[in-house]
Structure formats: structure tokens, C-alpha cells
Amino acid sequence: MITISHKAKQFLVFSVKLLIVVGAFYFIYNQLATNDKLDWDKFEQLVQKKASVLGILFLLSFSVVNRYLEILKWQNLVSFIKPISVGESTKQVLGALTSGIFTPNGLGEYAGKALYFDKTKTKQIVFLNLICNGIQMILTIVFGTIGLLIIGYWKWSLGILGLSIFLFLFSYFSKKIKIKGYSIEKLVEKINEIPRTIHKKNIHLAICRYLIFSHQYYFLFLAFDVNLPYVTMIATIAVVYFLASSLPSFQFLDFAVKGSVAVFFFGKLGVNEWVVVFISTLMWFLNVVLPVVIGSYFVLKFKPKWN
């Protein structure tokens, strides 16, 4: 067996961390610099006309609360294994976000969080991360389906409802079927091992987080002089998040995917395409880029638990 010296290990770990950070910033820069749908002159004119310190702080506060709620969600779920502080949860959430920015659907976050724990706890951490993201996805589906119904896509809404009922019945009647030792029944048992108090808090925090980022989207539209009825706007935002989240994507392409879906639905409401693209880009910048910048610090300071 080939042995690696301690200094060589340190250099290798540092190189990987630096590669993650450089890669994250490259992908962010590349997406902003090469997006031909972004009319920066129009954006600059609008900022000069509308921007105010209070307005910027107001919109920025949504991003802070959004990410803080995610940090609390993770702290709450990890308490099932061991209690961690808000500071430790912050390191894990932001560091993992940076690690997962150029992986499909943020899969790198699972590995990123697992590295903060002993190797023996890897499966538990991955499972808790599934619970953490799973409840957010369920809420996105529920609100998105209601949104489709509100804005008139009732056939789509009924189709999703029918599919959900089918999957539920299929899962119920096939719960004992095992595939490589795993079954739906075993999954439910694992979920039930987590105390109800943790599940309830997870759901409450997830609902609050959903309301925060959907209303940040709403207030950005208002800032860009898009005046649509509140219910129509929120319902359309819910649909955009639902359909965009259903598509396979990378974190660094998140704004492009959501932007494309948003252009389709908001375009039908008469909203200018460039406005929709800019708002989607700003949402991505405020809720992904800024946390990644902070997370880069935690990645560089990271010391792996694994031997």
C-alpha cells in the first residue's frame, strides 16, 4: 500500500479546497459575463432611478433570513445525532453550498456536509440532508400545484395531483418490496426514528423559508415596476419555482433555468423578458452567489474529520 506523508496530505487537501473555491468563482463570473440576455445599460439606468440604501438593505435582509433559516433547519436535524452551535451549522451549510455549486442539483452539498463528521456517520448525514431538502421540495410541489390551479393551468394541476395519488398508492402497496436491501417501509421506519419535535420544527422552518424567498421575488418585481395582482404574482412565482426545481440543473445555472421558466409564465402576463431575466439573476446572486462567497472562506479554513 502506498503511504502519503502528512505534508503531502495537507498540500492535497489545500489544493482541493482551492480548486473548489476557484471553480465556484469562475462559474459565477462566466455565467454573468456571457449571458447575452442581460442588458447591463438598462439595469444601470433602473438602479440609478430606483435604488436606495433602505431598499437594498430590505431586499438583502430576505437573503440573510433565507439562509439563516436553512442554517437553523440543519442545526435542528443534526441534533438527532449530536447538538451543534449555530456557528458550526453556518460553516457546514455555507461550506457545503460552495462545494456543491458545480455539481448536478447540488449533490456536492451531501458530501460537503458529511466531511464535517466522522466517516461512520456519513450515511446518517446524507439521510438527514435528504430530509432537509425533501421537505423543501414537498412544499415547492404543493404550493406550485396550487399556483398552477390559480393561474388557470388546472389540467396541469390535476395531472400532478393524479400522479401524486398514483405514486402514493404505488408506494403503499409496494412498501415491503426490497431492492438491494432497501424498501419504502424501511425508509419510513428510519424517518420515524427522528423525534416528532425535530420533524415539526423542520416543517415550520421550511414553510418560513419558502415564504421568505417567494416574497423576496415578489418585492423585486415591485422594484422593477411590475404591477400585477398579489395572488397572481405569488401563484406564478410558486409555479416557476416548482417547475424549475423539477428540472435537472447545476447551482451555478440555477438562475438560467428559473429565468427560462419565468420568462415563459411571466411573458404570458405581459412582463418584459429582460426584467424577468434580471430578477431571476438577482435572486440567484442574492441567494447563491453571496452565500458562496462567504462559504469560500469556510472551505479554505476546513479541516477534514476523516483520516
ZADO-1210 file (C-alpha; in nm, 4 decimals, padded with zeros to 6 digits):
<atoms>
<atom x="00.0000" y="00.0000" z="00.0000" code="MET" pos="1"/>
<atom x="00.1283" y="00.3456" z="-00.0960" code="ILE" pos="2"/>
<atom x="00.1625" y="00.5796" z="00.2017" code="THR" pos="3"/>
<atom x="00.1368" y="00.9565" z="00.1737" code="ILE" pos="4"/>
<atom x="00.3281" y="01.1863" z="00.4062" code="SER" pos="5"/>
<atom x="00.1436" y="01.4302" z="00.6324" code="HIS" pos="6"/>
<atom x="00.2737" y="01.7316" z="00.4378" code="LYS" pos="7"/>
<atom x="00.1645" y="01.5746" z="00.1085" code="ALA" pos="8"/>
<atom x="-00.1849" y="01.5166" z="00.2537" code="LYS" pos="9"/>
<atom x="-00.2015" y="01.8779" z="00.3703" code="GLN" pos="10"/>
<atom x="-00.0977" y="02.0014" z="00.0266" code="PHE" pos="11"/>
<atom x="-00.3525" y="01.7741" z="-00.1432" code="LEU" pos="12"/>
<atom x="-00.6352" y="01.8930" z="00.0840" code="VAL" pos="13"/>
<atom x="-00.5368" y="02.2576" z="00.0291" code="PHE" pos="14"/>
<atom x="-00.5249" y="02.2049" z="-00.3483" code="SER" pos="15"/>
<atom x="-00.8740" y="02.0520" z="-00.3495" code="VAL" pos="16"/>
<atom x="-01.0125" y="02.3360" z="-00.1361" code="LYS" pos="17"/>
<atom x="-00.8518" y="02.5978" z="-00.3597" code="LEU" pos="18"/>
<atom x="-00.9834" y="02.4215" z="-00.6707" code="LEU" pos="19"/>
<atom x="-01.3379" y="02.4274" z="-00.5295" code="ILE" pos="20"/>
<atom x="-01.3202" y="02.7988" z="-00.4489" code="VAL" pos="21"/>
<atom x="-01.1575" y="02.8986" z="-00.7796" code="VAL" pos="22"/>
<atom x="-01.4016" y="02.6786" z="-00.9708" code="GLY" pos="23"/>
<atom x="-01.7002" y="02.8324" z="-00.7910" code="ALA" pos="24"/>
<atom x="-01.5899" y="03.1881" z="-00.8672" code="PHE" pos="25"/>
<atom x="-01.5076" y="03.1000" z="-01.2287" code="TYR" pos="26"/>
<atom x="-01.8526" y="02.9542" z="-01.2894" code="PHE" pos="27"/>
<atom x="-02.0194" y="03.2582" z="-01.1291" code="ILE" pos="28"/>
<atom x="-01.8148" y="03.5019" z="-01.3387" code="TYR" pos="29"/>
<atom x="-01.8678" y="03.3013" z="-01.6567" code="ASN" pos="30"/>
<atom x="-02.2463" y="03.2989" z="-01.6178" code="GLN" pos="31"/>
<atom x="-02.2665" y="03.6733" z="-01.5534" code="LEU" pos="32"/>
<atom x="-02.0209" y="03.7712" z="-01.8263" code="ALA" pos="33"/>
<atom x="-02.1561" y="03.5522" z="-02.1085" code="THR" pos="34"/>
<atom x="-02.5318" y="03.5922" z="-02.0572" code="ASN" pos="35"/>
<atom x="-02.6394" y="03.7872" z="-02.3669" code="ASP" pos="36"/>
<atom x="-02.9913" y="03.8397" z="-02.2269" code="LYS" pos="37"/>
<atom x="-02.8629" y="04.0742" z="-01.9559" code="LEU" pos="38"/>
<atom x="-02.8822" y="04.4357" z="-02.0719" code="ASP" pos="39"/>
<atom x="-02.6492" y="04.5988" z="-01.8211" code="TRP" pos="40"/>
<atom x="-02.7176" y="04.9520" z="-01.9533" code="ASP" pos="41"/>
<atom x="-03.0898" y="04.9164" z="-01.8799" code="LYS" pos="42"/>
<atom x="-03.0103" y="04.7682" z="-01.5416" code="PHE" pos="43"/>
<atom x="-02.7767" y="05.0565" z="-01.4536" code="GLU" pos="44"/>
<atom x="-03.0409" y="05.3117" z="-01.5549" code="GLN" pos="45"/>
<atom x="-03.3033" y="05.1400" z="-01.3411" code="LEU" pos="46"/>
<atom x="-03.0705" y="05.1152" z="-01.0406" code="VAL" pos="47"/>
<atom x="-02.9860" y="05.4859" z="-01.0650" code="GLN" pos="48"/>
<atom x="-03.3562" y="05.5667" z="-01.0860" code="LYS" pos="49"/>
<atom x="-03.4948" y="05.3326" z="-00.8197" code="LYS" pos="50"/>
<atom x="-03.2167" y="05.2186" z="-00.5879" code="ALA" pos="51"/>
<atom x="-03.1966" y="05.3385" z="-00.2293" code="SER" pos="52"/>
<atom x="-02.9946" y="05.2243" z="00.0669" code="VAL" pos="53"/>
<atom x="-03.3076" y="05.1195" z="00.2555" code="LEU" pos="54"/>
<atom x="-03.4421" y="04.9332" z="-00.0484" code="GLY" pos="55"/>
<atom x="-03.1168" y="04.7404" z="-00.0973" code="ILE" pos="56"/>
<atom x="-03.0961" y="04.6559" z="00.2734" code="LEU" pos="57"/>
<atom x="-03.4607" y="04.5469" z="00.2696" code="PHE" pos="58"/>
<atom x="-03.4066" y="04.3025" z="-00.0192" code="LEU" pos="59"/>
<atom x="-03.0737" y="04.1867" z="00.1232" code="LEU" pos="60"/>
<atom x="-03.2407" y="04.1101" z="00.4571" code="SER" pos="61"/>
<atom x="-03.4545" y="03.8462" z="00.2826" code="PHE" pos="62"/>
<atom x="-03.1370" y="03.6663" z="00.1681" code="SER" pos="63"/>
<atom x="-02.9916" y="03.6768" z="00.5196" code="VAL" pos="64"/>
<atom x="-03.3123" y="03.5405" z="00.6760" code="VAL" pos="65"/>
<atom x="-03.3493" y="03.2793" z="00.4000" code="ASN" pos="66"/>
<atom x="-03.0032" y="03.1363" z="00.4596" code="ARG" pos="67"/>
<atom x="-03.0341" y="03.1715" z="00.8386" code="TYR" pos="68"/>
<atom x="-03.3499" y="02.9596" z="00.8329" code="LEU" pos="69"/>
<atom x="-03.1616" y="02.6960" z="00.6337" code="GLU" pos="70"/>
<atom x="-02.8855" y="02.7035" z="00.8947" code="ILE" pos="71"/>
<atom x="-03.1439" y="02.6565" z="01.1724" code="LEU" pos="72"/>
<atom x="-03.3017" y="02.3703" z="00.9775" code="LYS" pos="73"/>
<atom x="-02.9690" y="02.1910" z="00.9555" code="TRP" pos="74"/>
<atom x="-02.8841" y="02.2569" z="01.3200" code="GLN" pos="75"/>
<atom x="-03.2239" y="02.1154" z="01.4182" code="ASN" pos="76"/>
<atom x="-03.1858" y="01.7972" z="01.2110" code="LEU" pos="77"/>
<atom x="-02.8252" y="01.7309" z="01.3127" code="VAL" pos="78"/>
<atom x="-02.9310" y="01.7484" z="01.6789" code="SER" pos="79"/>
<atom x="-03.0649" y="01.3964" z="01.6190" code="PHE" pos="80"/>
<atom x="-02.7002" y="01.2843" z="01.6021" code="ILE" pos="81"/>
<atom x="-02.5321" y="01.5451" z="01.8183" code="LYS" pos="82"/>
<atom x="-02.6001" y="01.9090" z="01.9131" code="PRO" pos="83"/>
<atom x="-02.4095" y="02.1723" z="01.7177" code="ILE" pos="84"/>
<atom x="-02.3992" y="02.5505" z="01.7530" code="SER" pos="85"/>
<atom x="-02.5456" y="02.7973" z="01.5036" code="VAL" pos="86"/>
<atom x="-02.1876" y="02.8915" z="01.4123" code="GLY" pos="87"/>
<atom x="-02.0953" y="02.5313" z="01.3357" code="GLU" pos="88"/>
<atom x="-02.4149" y="02.4841" z="01.1359" code="SER" pos="89"/>
<atom x="-02.3306" y="02.8010" z="00.9403" code="THR" pos="90"/>
<atom x="-01.9884" y="02.6621" z="00.8468" code="LYS" pos="91"/>
<atom x="-02.1386" y="02.3337" z="00.7323" code="GLN" pos="92"/>
<atom x="-02.4262" y="02.4836" z="00.5318" code="VAL" pos="93"/>
<atom x="-02.2250" y="02.7557" z="00.3549" code="LEU" pos="94"/>
<atom x="-01.9186" y="02.5366" z="00.3037" code="GLY" pos="95"/>
<atom x="-02.1317" y="02.2587" z="00.1550" code="ALA" pos="96"/>
<atom x="-02.3163" y="02.5088" z="-00.0674" code="LEU" pos="97"/>
<atom x="-01.9840" y="02.6235" z="-00.2132" code="THR" pos="98"/>
<atom x="-01.8730" y="02.2635" z="-00.2669" code="SER" pos="99"/>
<atom x="-02.1964" y="02.1784" z="-00.4454" code="GLY" pos="100"/>
<atom x="-02.2256" y="02.4796" z="-00.6750" code="ILE" pos="101"/>
<atom x="-02.0991" y="02.2971" z="-00.9834" code="PHE" pos="102"/>
<atom x="-02.2499" y="01.9554" z="-00.9131" code="THR" pos="103"/>
<atom x="-02.5871" y="01.8381" z="-01.0555" code="PRO" pos="104"/>
<atom x="-02.8756" y="01.9584" z="-00.8346" code="ASN" pos="105"/>
<atom x="-02.6300" y="02.0466" z="-00.5570" code="GLY" pos="106"/>
<atom x="-02.5323" y="01.6831" z="-00.4899" code="LEU" pos="107"/>
<atom x="-02.1925" y="01.8034" z="-00.3733" code="GLY" pos="108"/>
<atom x="-02.3639" y="01.9503" z="-00.0660" code="GLU" pos="109"/>
<atom x="-02.4253" y="01.5981" z="00.0644" code="TYR" pos="110"/>
<atom x="-02.0557" y="01.5112" z="00.0501" code="ALA" pos="111"/>
<atom x="-01.9596" y="01.8564" z="00.1774" code="GLY" pos="112"/>
<atom x="-02.1656" y="01.8213" z="00.4944" code="LYS" pos="113"/>
<atom x="-02.0576" y="01.4612" z="00.5512" code="ALA" pos="114"/>
<atom x="-01.6921" y="01.5697" z="00.5617" code="LEU" pos="115"/>
<atom x="-01.7605" y="01.7665" z="00.8802" code="TYR" pos="116"/>
<atom x="-01.8439" y="01.4434" z="01.0646" code="PHE" pos="117"/>
<atom x="-01.6775" y="01.1126" z="01.1393" code="ASP" pos="118"/>
<atom x="-01.6760" y="00.8704" z="00.8486" code="LYS" pos="119"/>
<atom x="-01.9024" y="00.6330" z="01.0433" code="THR" pos="120"/>
<atom x="-02.1805" y="00.8936" z="01.0367" code="LYS" pos="121"/>
<atom x="-02.1753" y="00.9509" z="00.6586" code="THR" pos="122"/>
<atom x="-02.4971" y="00.7599" z="00.5847" code="LYS" pos="123"/>
<atom x="-02.6805" y="00.9393" z="00.8652" code="GLN" pos="124"/>
<atom x="-02.5670" y="01.2820" z="00.7441" code="ILE" pos="125"/>
<atom x="-02.6689" y="01.2062" z="00.3845" code="VAL" pos="126"/>
<atom x="-03.0074" y="01.0841" z="00.5105" code="PHE" pos="127"/>
<atom x="-03.0609" y="01.3973" z="00.7232" code="LEU" pos="128"/>
<atom x="-02.9690" y="01.6135" z="00.4254" code="ASN" pos="129"/>
<atom x="-03.2318" y="01.4276" z="00.2218" code="LEU" pos="130"/>
<atom x="-03.4876" y="01.5079" z="00.4923" code="ILE" pos="131"/>
<atom x="-03.3721" y="01.8712" z="00.4960" code="CYS" pos="132"/>
<atom x="-03.4055" y="01.9151" z="00.1186" code="ASN" pos="133"/>
<atom x="-03.7013" y="01.6787" z="00.0879" code="GLY" pos="134"/>
<atom x="-03.9429" y="01.8857" z="00.2960" code="ILE" pos="135"/>
<atom x="-03.8474" y="02.1961" z="00.0966" code="GLN" pos="136"/>
<atom x="-03.9184" y="02.0103" z="-00.2278" code="MET" pos="137"/>
<atom x="-04.2549" y="01.8821" z="-00.0992" code="ILE" pos="138"/>
<atom x="-04.3596" y="02.2379" z="-00.0127" code="LEU" pos="139"/>
<atom x="-04.2446" y="02.3565" z="-00.3557" code="THR" pos="140"/>
<atom x="-04.4632" y="02.0890" z="-00.5203" code="ILE" pos="141"/>
<atom x="-04.7670" y="02.1669" z="-00.3026" code="VAL" pos="142"/>
<atom x="-04.7527" y="02.5445" z="-00.3496" code="PHE" pos="143"/>
<atom x="-04.6578" y="02.5063" z="-00.7160" code="GLY" pos="144"/>
<atom x="-04.9580" y="02.2822" z="-00.7828" code="THR" pos="145"/>
<atom x="-05.1892" y="02.5325" z="-00.6109" code="ILE" pos="146"/>
<atom x="-05.0240" y="02.8079" z="-00.8162" code="GLY" pos="147"/>
<atom x="-05.0971" y="02.6233" z="-01.1428" code="LEU" pos="148"/>
<atom x="-05.4616" y="02.5986" z="-01.0412" code="LEU" pos="149"/>
<atom x="-05.4823" y="02.9713" z="-00.9562" code="ILE" pos="150"/>
<atom x="-05.3291" y="03.0960" z="-01.2826" code="ILE" pos="151"/>
<atom x="-05.5521" y="02.8716" z="-01.4922" code="GLY" pos="152"/>
<atom x="-05.3392" y="02.5657" z="-01.5680" code="TYR" pos="153"/>
<atom x="-05.5919" y="02.3418" z="-01.3957" code="TRP" pos="154"/>
<atom x="-05.5220" y="02.0446" z="-01.6278" code="LYS" pos="155"/>
<atom x="-05.1551" y="02.0522" z="-01.5236" code="TRP" pos="156"/>
<atom x="-05.2581" y="02.0834" z="-01.1611" code="SER" pos="157"/>
<atom x="-05.4984" y="01.7899" z="-01.1817" code="LEU" pos="158"/>
<atom x="-05.2354" y="01.5862" z="-01.3673" code="GLY" pos="159"/>
<atom x="-04.9803" y="01.6455" z="-01.0895" code="ILE" pos="160"/>
<atom x="-05.2429" y="01.5630" z="-00.8260" code="LEU" pos="161"/>
<atom x="-05.3320" y="01.2406" z="-01.0069" code="GLY" pos="162"/>
<atom x="-04.9656" y="01.1442" z="-01.0401" code="LEU" pos="163"/>
<atom x="-04.9093" y="01.2152" z="-00.6692" code="SER" pos="164"/>
<atom x="-05.2030" y="00.9921" z="-00.5726" code="ILE" pos="165"/>
<atom x="-05.0732" y="00.7166" z="-00.8020" code="PHE" pos="166"/>
<atom x="-04.7216" y="00.7357" z="-00.6540" code="LEU" pos="167"/>
<atom x="-04.8646" y="00.7305" z="-00.3013" code="PHE" pos="168"/>
<atom x="-05.0752" y="00.4205" z="-00.3708" code="LEU" pos="169"/>
<atom x="-04.7878" y="00.2531" z="-00.5541" code="PHE" pos="170"/>
<atom x="-04.5544" y="00.3257" z="-00.2613" code="SER" pos="171"/>
<atom x="-04.8094" y="00.1947" z="-00.0123" code="TYR" pos="172"/>
<atom x="-04.8705" y="-00.1369" z="-00.1891" code="PHE" pos="173"/>
<atom x="-04.5026" y="-00.1929" z="-00.2740" code="SER" pos="174"/>
<atom x="-04.3586" y="-00.0738" z="00.0583" code="LYS" pos="175"/>
<atom x="-04.2298" y="-00.4207" z="00.1521" code="LYS" pos="176"/>
<atom x="-04.0507" y="-00.4819" z="-00.1786" code="ILE" pos="177"/>
<atom x="-03.6755" y="-00.4678" z="-00.1241" code="LYS" pos="178"/>
<atom x="-03.4166" y="-00.3526" z="-00.3740" code="ILE" pos="179"/>
<atom x="-03.0602" y="-00.4246" z="-00.2606" code="LYS" pos="180"/>
<atom x="-03.1827" y="-00.4442" z="00.0979" code="GLY" pos="181"/>
<atom x="-03.3736" y="-00.1149" z="00.0875" code="TYR" pos="182"/>
<atom x="-03.7504" y="-00.0681" z="00.0891" code="SER" pos="183"/>
<atom x="-04.0042" y="00.2110" z="00.1348" code="ILE" pos="184"/>
<atom x="-04.1098" y="00.0511" z="00.4635" code="GLU" pos="185"/>
<atom x="-03.7516" y="00.0680" z="00.5913" code="LYS" pos="186"/>
<atom x="-03.7259" y="00.4307" z="00.4781" code="LEU" pos="187"/>
<atom x="-04.0428" y="00.5204" z="00.6710" code="VAL" pos="188"/>
<atom x="-03.9026" y="00.3442" z="00.9791" code="GLU" pos="189"/>
<atom x="-03.5831" y="00.5497" z="00.9520" code="LYS" pos="190"/>
<atom x="-03.7837" y="00.8710" z="00.9220" code="ILE" pos="191"/>
<atom x="-03.9920" y="00.7762" z="01.2261" code="ASN" pos="192"/>
<atom x="-03.6761" y="00.7233" z="01.4319" code="GLU" pos="193"/>
<atom x="-03.6286" y="01.1003" z="01.4249" code="ILE" pos="194"/>
<atom x="-03.8324" y="01.2632" z="01.7070" code="PRO" pos="195"/>
<atom x="-04.1544" y="01.4364" z="01.6044" code="ARG" pos="196"/>
<atom x="-04.0384" y="01.7607" z="01.7620" code="THR" pos="197"/>
<atom x="-03.7492" y="01.7728" z="01.5152" code="ILE" pos="198"/>
<atom x="-03.9805" y="01.6988" z="01.2210" code="HIS" pos="199"/>
<atom x="-04.2280" y="01.9676" z="01.3292" code="LYS" pos="200"/>
<atom x="-03.9557" y="02.2292" z="01.3658" code="LYS" pos="201"/>
<atom x="-03.8124" y="02.1265" z="01.0286" code="ASN" pos="202"/>
<atom x="-04.1535" y="02.1764" z="00.8620" code="ILE" pos="203"/>
<atom x="-04.2126" y="02.5132" z="01.0301" code="HIS" pos="204"/>
<atom x="-03.8693" y="02.6431" z="00.9290" code="LEU" pos="205"/>
<atom x="-03.9165" y="02.5128" z="00.5734" code="ALA" pos="206"/>
<atom x="-04.2515" y="02.6941" z="00.5401" code="ILE" pos="207"/>
<atom x="-04.0978" y="03.0170" z="00.6700" code="CYS" pos="208"/>
<atom x="-03.8072" y="02.9804" z="00.4275" code="ARG" pos="209"/>
<atom x="-04.0427" y="02.9251" z="00.1351" code="TYR" pos="210"/>
<atom x="-04.2420" y="03.2356" z="00.2237" code="LEU" pos="211"/>
<atom x="-03.9230" y="03.4400" z="00.2575" code="ILE" pos="212"/>
<atom x="-03.7680" y="03.3641" z="-00.0818" code="PHE" pos="213"/>
<atom x="-04.1016" y="03.3758" z="-00.2678" code="SER" pos="214"/>
<atom x="-04.1747" y="03.7208" z="-00.1255" code="HIS" pos="215"/>
<atom x="-03.8230" y="03.8400" z="-00.2000" code="GLN" pos="216"/>
<atom x="-03.9002" y="03.7501" z="-00.5613" code="TYR" pos="217"/>
<atom x="-04.2308" y="03.9403" z="-00.5302" code="TYR" pos="218"/>
<atom x="-04.0708" y="04.2583" z="-00.3933" code="PHE" pos="219"/>
<atom x="-03.8068" y="04.2509" z="-00.6677" code="LEU" pos="220"/>
<atom x="-04.0855" y="04.2563" z="-00.9257" code="PHE" pos="221"/>
<atom x="-04.2366" y="04.5558" z="-00.7484" code="LEU" pos="222"/>
<atom x="-03.8947" y="04.7260" z="-00.7538" code="ALA" pos="223"/>
<atom x="-03.8880" y="04.6770" z="-01.1318" code="PHE" pos="224"/>
<atom x="-04.2330" y="04.8403" z="-01.1670" code="ASP" pos="225"/>
<atom x="-04.4180" y="04.5161" z="-01.2378" code="VAL" pos="226"/>
<atom x="-04.7680" y="04.5760" z="-01.1024" code="ASN" pos="227"/>
<atom x="-04.9728" y="04.2581" z="-01.1079" code="LEU" pos="228"/>
<atom x="-05.2309" y="04.1393" z="-00.8522" code="PRO" pos="229"/>
<atom x="-05.0619" y="03.9920" z="-00.5445" code="TYR" pos="230"/>
<atom x="-05.2284" y="03.6495" z="-00.5773" code="VAL" pos="231"/>
<atom x="-05.1393" y="03.6230" z="-00.9479" code="THR" pos="232"/>
<atom x="-04.7773" y="03.7194" z="-00.8814" code="MET" pos="233"/>
<atom x="-04.7264" y="03.4824" z="-00.5878" code="ILE" pos="234"/>
<atom x="-04.9017" y="03.1967" z="-00.7707" code="ALA" pos="235"/>
<atom x="-04.6805" y="03.2461" z="-01.0782" code="THR" pos="236"/>
<atom x="-04.3669" y="03.2605" z="-00.8616" code="ILE" pos="237"/>
<atom x="-04.4745" y="02.9324" z="-00.6962" code="ALA" pos="238"/>
<atom x="-04.5197" y="02.7726" z="-01.0404" code="VAL" pos="239"/>
<atom x="-04.1796" y="02.8956" z="-01.1594" code="VAL" pos="240"/>
<atom x="-04.0020" y="02.7551" z="-00.8530" code="TYR" pos="241"/>
<atom x="-04.1871" y="02.4263" z="-00.8780" code="PHE" pos="242"/>
<atom x="-04.1218" y="02.3614" z="-01.2482" code="LEU" pos="243"/>
<atom x="-03.7636" y="02.4935" z="-01.2379" code="ALA" pos="244"/>
<atom x="-03.6833" y="02.2763" z="-00.9330" code="SER" pos="245"/>
<atom x="-03.8190" y="01.9722" z="-01.1178" code="SER" pos="246"/>
<atom x="-03.5568" y="02.0103" z="-01.3917" code="LEU" pos="247"/>
<atom x="-03.2046" y="01.8673" z="-01.3512" code="PRO" pos="248"/>
<atom x="-02.9596" y="02.1540" z="-01.3171" code="SER" pos="249"/>
<atom x="-02.6420" y="02.2864" z="-01.1560" code="PHE" pos="250"/>
<atom x="-02.6423" y="02.5500" z="-00.8803" code="GLN" pos="251"/>
<atom x="-02.4392" y="02.7862" z="-01.0983" code="PHE" pos="252"/>
<atom x="-02.7032" y="02.7512" z="-01.3742" code="LEU" pos="253"/>
<atom x="-02.9928" y="02.7939" z="-01.1326" code="ASP" pos="254"/>
<atom x="-03.0805" y="03.1457" z="-01.2480" code="PHE" pos="255"/>
<atom x="-03.0718" y="03.0391" z="-01.6150" code="ALA" pos="256"/>
<atom x="-03.3174" y="02.7524" z="-01.5542" code="VAL" pos="257"/>
<atom x="-03.5508" y="02.9577" z="-01.3340" code="LYS" pos="258"/>
<atom x="-03.5114" y="03.2517" z="-01.5706" code="GLY" pos="259"/>
<atom x="-03.6223" y="03.0468" z="-01.8723" code="SER" pos="260"/>
<atom x="-03.9288" y="02.9121" z="-01.6910" code="VAL" pos="261"/>
<atom x="-04.0071" y="03.2575" z="-01.5502" code="ALA" pos="262"/>
<atom x="-03.9844" y="03.4188" z="-01.8953" code="VAL" pos="263"/>
<atom x="-04.2457" y="03.1726" z="-02.0250" code="PHE" pos="264"/>
<atom x="-04.5018" y="03.2279" z="-01.7483" code="PHE" pos="265"/>
<atom x="-04.4460" y="03.5969" z="-01.6765" code="PHE" pos="266"/>
<atom x="-04.4280" y="03.6637" z="-02.0501" code="GLY" pos="267"/>
<atom x="-04.7902" y="03.5466" z="-02.0754" code="LYS" pos="268"/>
<atom x="-04.8742" y="03.8113" z="-01.8141" code="LEU" pos="269"/>
<atom x="-04.7136" y="04.0825" z="-02.0259" code="GLY" pos="270"/>
<atom x="-04.3926" y="04.1255" z="-01.8225" code="VAL" pos="271"/>
<atom x="-04.0874" y="04.2339" z="-02.0244" code="ASN" pos="272"/>
<atom x="-03.8405" y="03.9497" z="-02.0841" code="GLU" pos="273"/>
<atom x="-03.5293" y="04.1402" z="-01.9783" code="TRP" pos="274"/>
<atom x="-03.6965" y="04.2378" z="-01.6489" code="VAL" pos="275"/>
<atom x="-03.7753" y="03.8716" z="-01.5737" code="VAL" pos="276"/>
<atom x="-03.4189" y="03.7659" z="-01.6614" code="VAL" pos="277"/>
<atom x="-03.2673" y="04.0356" z="-01.4406" code="PHE" pos="278"/>
<atom x="-03.4882" y="03.9495" z="-01.1447" code="ILE" pos="279"/>
<atom x="-03.4005" y="03.5786" z="-01.1783" code="SER" pos="280"/>
<atom x="-03.0322" y="03.6724" z="-01.1957" code="THR" pos="281"/>
<atom x="-03.0598" y="03.8964" z="-00.8883" code="LEU" pos="282"/>
<atom x="-03.2358" y="03.6197" z="-00.6945" code="MET" pos="283"/>
<atom x="-02.9506" y="03.3862" z="-00.7871" code="TRP" pos="284"/>
<atom x="-02.6908" y="03.6474" z="-00.6935" code="PHE" pos="285"/>
<atom x="-02.8505" y="03.7275" z="-00.3572" code="LEU" pos="286"/>
<atom x="-02.9265" y="03.3693" z="-00.2538" code="ASN" pos="287"/>
<atom x="-02.6455" y="03.1677" z="-00.4131" code="VAL" pos="288"/>
<atom x="-02.3507" y="03.3909" z="-00.5067" code="VAL" pos="289"/>
<atom x="-02.3288" y="03.5889" z="-00.1808" code="LEU" pos="290"/>
<atom x="-02.3539" y="03.2746" z="00.0394" code="PRO" pos="291"/>
<atom x="-02.0923" y="03.1048" z="-00.1817" code="VAL" pos="292"/>
<atom x="-01.8544" y="03.3994" z="-00.1319" code="VAL" pos="293"/>
<atom x="-01.8884" y="03.3579" z="00.2452" code="ILE" pos="294"/>
<atom x="-01.8807" y="02.9785" z="00.2137" code="GLY" pos="295"/>
<atom x="-01.5490" y="03.0011" z="00.0279" code="SER" pos="296"/>
<atom x="-01.3883" y="03.1226" z="00.3485" code="TYR" pos="297"/>
<atom x="-01.5179" y="02.8188" z="00.5374" code="PHE" pos="298"/>
<atom x="-01.3991" y="02.5860" z="00.2594" code="VAL" pos="299"/>
<atom x="-01.0456" y="02.7272" z="00.2807" code="LEU" pos="300"/>
<atom x="-01.0485" y="02.7006" z="00.6622" code="LYS" pos="301"/>
<atom x="-01.1948" y="02.3485" z="00.6554" code="PHE" pos="302"/>
<atom x="-01.0099" y="02.0683" z="00.8325" code="LYS" pos="303"/>
<atom x="-01.1464" y="01.7251" z="00.7368" code="PRO" pos="304"/>
<atom x="-01.2611" y="01.4872" z="01.0119" code="LYS" pos="305"/>
<atom x="-01.1756" y="01.1852" z="00.8005" code="TRP" pos="306"/>
<atom x="-00.8380" y="01.0221" z="00.8312" code="ASN" pos="307"/>
</atoms>
